[in-house]
Each structure stands twice: as C-alpha cells, then as structure tokens.
Amino acid sequence: MRTTLLLGDFARVAEGKLDVIGGGWTYTGPDPVTMGLGIIVEVPWDQANTTHELSLSLLGADGRLVVLPGPDGGEQTIQLATQFEVGRPAGQAAGTPIPFPLAVNVNAVPLPPGERFEWRLELNGETHEDWSLRFQTRPRPPAANSPTSF
C-alpha cells in the first residue's frame, strides 16, 4: 500500500475527500501545539473488500512513544488504532487503487520545546520509512530579564 501524510493546522474528510488547512509545516511551538494530520492510504485493487488494521503513534527522536501529562495527573501517549475497509466502486477499472482518506486532529499538545518528533503509521502490522512524518518544536526563547553573556 502507498500512503500520503500531511501535517497541518486542521484536517477533515468530507464527501470522501481530504481537506488540510495550513498544511505542510514541520516546525512549530514552543507553546502547546494543535495539529491536524491528513492521511491517504491507497488500497490496491486486490485488497479491497478486506478489513485492514491502521495505527498511528507520536514518537520522540529516540523512536519511543512520547509520554505526556494526562488529565488526571498521570501519564499518557498519543496513539490511534482503527480498522477500515474500502469497496470497489461500480464501474472503476480493474487494478485502480482505491483511496482511503483519514483525518486526525489533536488539540493543545504540550510537547517539549526544541525537540524532534515523528508521526508513524502502521498498516496491518507493517511500517515503512515513507509512512512517517517528522517535525520539530522551536526552542523556548530566553526570558526577557535573563542575563545575556557575550
């Protein structure tokens, strides 16, 4: 399967089409980040009408799940797991891949400043180098009243 991933400010799927607003950025923060991830999975013709497993995880530069403060004072990670199935549209030529659009939005994620991150996609338990999307948070600027050395 082929995939396309695009990071932006907001993503949605409407009428089978993917919309990404403010798309294409790779540098954000350092304040909490709101982001939308637009994904298109091209399902091969011979894999239509079959259930597929999809998972998406937010990883740090070390390749491990990013651990964030949870709402109850504990810790949490950002992961999504779902199943999907696409059907073959009537009249579509045999062999034509069938797109499956997906939009994932996360709000006000308190990512550490000055670090690199990666969204990694898995399909049916497999992943590939091009099934990921990397971005970085800006370092926090020095406080206005902090001493500066030359």
C-alpha positions as CSV (number, residue, x, y, z in Angstrom):
1,M,0.0,0.0,0.0
2,R,1.1,3.6,-0.6
3,T,0.4,6.4,1.8
4,T,0.5,10.2,1.8
5,L,0.8,12.0,5.1
6,L,0.5,15.8,5.5
7,L,0.8,17.8,8.7
8,G,-1.2,21.0,9.1
9,D,-3.3,23.1,11.4
10,F,-6.6,21.1,10.8
11,A,-7.7,18.2,8.7
12,R,-11.1,16.7,7.8
13,V,-12.7,14.2,5.5
14,A,-15.9,15.3,3.7
15,E,-17.6,13.5,0.8
16,G,-14.7,11.1,0.5
17,K,-12.1,13.9,0.0
18,L,-9.4,15.1,2.4
19,D,-9.1,18.7,3.3
20,V,-6.0,20.0,5.1
21,I,-5.9,23.6,6.3
22,G,-2.5,25.3,7.0
23,G,-0.7,22.2,5.6
24,G,2.9,21.4,5.1
25,W,4.6,22.7,8.2
26,T,7.4,20.9,10.0
27,Y,8.4,23.5,12.7
28,T,6.0,24.6,15.5
29,G,5.7,25.6,19.1
30,P,7.1,26.0,21.7
31,D,3.6,26.6,23.1
32,P,1.1,23.7,23.1
33,V,0.5,22.5,19.6
34,T,-2.8,21.9,17.8
35,M,-2.4,19.9,14.6
36,G,-4.2,18.0,12.0
37,L,-2.8,15.0,10.2
38,G,-4.2,14.2,6.8
39,I,-3.7,10.7,5.6
40,I,-4.5,9.0,2.3
41,V,-4.0,5.2,2.1
42,E,-4.1,3.9,-1.5
43,V,-5.5,0.4,-1.2
44,P,-4.6,-1.9,-4.0
45,W,-7.5,-3.2,-6.1
46,D,-6.9,-6.8,-4.9
47,Q,-7.1,-5.7,-1.2
48,A,-10.5,-4.0,-1.4
49,N,-13.4,-5.6,0.5
50,T,-10.9,-6.7,3.1
51,T,-10.5,-5.4,6.7
52,H,-7.3,-3.6,7.3
53,E,-5.7,-2.5,10.6
54,L,-4.2,1.0,10.9
55,S,-2.4,2.5,13.8
56,L,-0.7,5.9,14.3
57,S,1.7,6.9,17.0
58,L,3.5,10.0,18.1
59,L,7.2,9.2,18.7
60,G,10.1,11.2,20.0
61,A,13.5,11.5,18.3
62,D,14.6,8.3,20.1
63,G,11.8,6.3,18.4
64,R,9.8,5.8,21.6
65,L,6.3,6.8,22.3
66,V,6.1,10.4,23.6
67,V,4.8,10.4,27.2
68,L,2.8,13.5,28.1
69,P,1.0,14.6,31.3
70,G,-2.5,13.1,31.5
71,P,-5.7,14.9,32.6
72,D,-5.8,13.1,35.9
73,G,-2.1,13.8,36.8
74,G,-0.8,10.6,35.3
75,E,0.9,10.0,32.0
76,Q,-0.5,9.3,28.5
77,T,0.7,8.7,25.0
78,I,-0.9,9.7,21.7
79,Q,-1.9,6.6,19.7
80,L,-4.8,5.7,17.4
81,A,-5.8,2.3,16.2
82,T,-8.7,1.6,13.9
83,Q,-9.9,-0.8,11.2
84,F,-11.1,0.2,7.8
85,E,-12.4,-1.5,4.6
86,V,-12.8,0.1,1.2
87,G,-15.1,-1.3,-1.5
88,R,-14.6,-1.3,-5.2
89,P,-16.7,1.5,-6.8
90,A,-19.0,0.3,-9.5
91,G,-17.5,1.0,-13.0
92,Q,-14.0,1.6,-11.7
93,A,-11.3,-0.1,-13.9
94,A,-9.8,-3.2,-12.5
95,G,-6.4,-2.6,-11.0
96,T,-7.1,1.0,-10.0
97,P,-6.0,1.7,-6.4
98,I,-8.8,2.9,-4.1
99,P,-8.1,5.9,-1.8
100,F,-9.0,5.8,1.9
101,P,-8.8,9.3,3.4
102,L,-8.4,9.8,7.1
103,A,-8.1,13.0,9.3
104,V,-6.7,13.0,12.8
105,N,-6.8,16.2,14.9
106,V,-5.1,16.8,18.3
107,N,-5.6,19.9,20.4
108,A,-3.1,21.8,22.6
109,V,-0.5,19.0,22.9
110,P,2.2,20.2,25.4
111,L,5.3,19.0,23.5
112,P,8.7,19.8,25.0
113,P,10.4,22.7,23.2
114,G,13.4,22.2,21.0
115,E,12.8,18.5,20.2
116,R,12.1,16.4,17.2
117,F,9.0,14.2,16.8
118,E,7.6,11.7,14.3
119,W,4.1,10.5,13.5
120,R,4.5,6.8,12.5
121,L,1.8,4.9,10.6
122,E,1.4,1.1,10.6
123,L,-0.8,-0.8,8.3
124,N,-1.6,-4.4,9.0
125,G,1.3,-4.6,11.5
126,E,3.8,-3.2,9.0
127,T,5.5,0.1,8.6
128,H,7.9,1.7,6.1
129,E,10.2,4.7,6.1
130,D,7.9,6.7,4.0
131,W,4.9,6.0,6.3
132,S,6.1,8.6,8.7
133,L,6.1,12.4,9.1
134,R,8.7,14.3,11.1
135,F,8.5,17.7,12.7
136,Q,10.3,19.8,15.4
137,T,9.3,22.2,18.1
138,R,11.0,25.6,18.4
139,P,13.3,26.1,21.5
140,R,11.8,28.3,24.2
141,P,13.1,31.9,23.9
142,P,15.2,33.1,26.8
143,A,13.2,35.1,29.4
144,A,13.3,38.9,28.8
145,N,15.0,39.6,32.1
146,S,17.6,36.8,32.0
147,P,21.3,37.8,31.8
148,T,22.9,37.6,28.5
149,S,26.6,36.8,28.1
150,F,28.8,37.7,25.2
